[in-house]
């Protein structure tokens, strides 16, 4: 089994902090799916994606089990980072490698024995679609902002790691264009799970997993019923983006920003 052969990842239910069964039997994630994990702080959102990232086998506090194509995944998926089909990117991502951006990416490409020569530039170009702060190949990795680093990690997961499932833990608050990230991941047929407090990200997702007391309390599938709300949220987000850029540019905020 390799990442190219992954057709679905299944999450089998566990229990919440009170020991009660979660309110689902199984959640199946396929290429192209977009899910958001929502709930109050401390409700178990990050634990949910951590179970997926480590391929839990009823051996974590939640009691969940993760299957790949209906079976327990091979040890390589758990032990070998180069073969892991899941990329986890958090808002705390910080690179300590004192390398230039292009050197860092070239090292990763070499470690994966990839022959494509234009992959470094392709990855940087893609990362620059996710952030307003352009990333230059000759800048040191340690000099990148949080938003730039996370944008680069997302692009790397798409082009170099080429993982079929990407887990994003509240990165929408860290200087990336969340709508563009979601659109791109769908274009590349990647499965995406967002841990988020952002209404726009939640409304753009195919399914919404609601967490409470350390367990899943419900799984919502809007199936188009929230389209009107999504359009309104997108417009509000555009207004906020325009205001943010005006403030950064030292401009006064006047009424025309709302039109």
Secondary structure, DSSP 8 states (H G I E B T S, - for coil): --GGG---EEEE--B-TTS-B-S-SEEEE-TT-EEEEE-STTSSHHHHHHHHHTT-BS-STT--EEEETTB---HHHHH-TTT-SEEEEETT------SBHHHHHHHHHHHTT---TTHHHHHHHHHTTT-SS---TTSBGGGS-HHHHHHHHHHHHHHTS--SEEEEESGGGSS--HHHHHHHHHHTT-EEEEE---HHHHHHSSEEEEEETTEEEEEE--TTTTHHHHHHHHHHHHHHHHHHHHHHTT----GGGG-
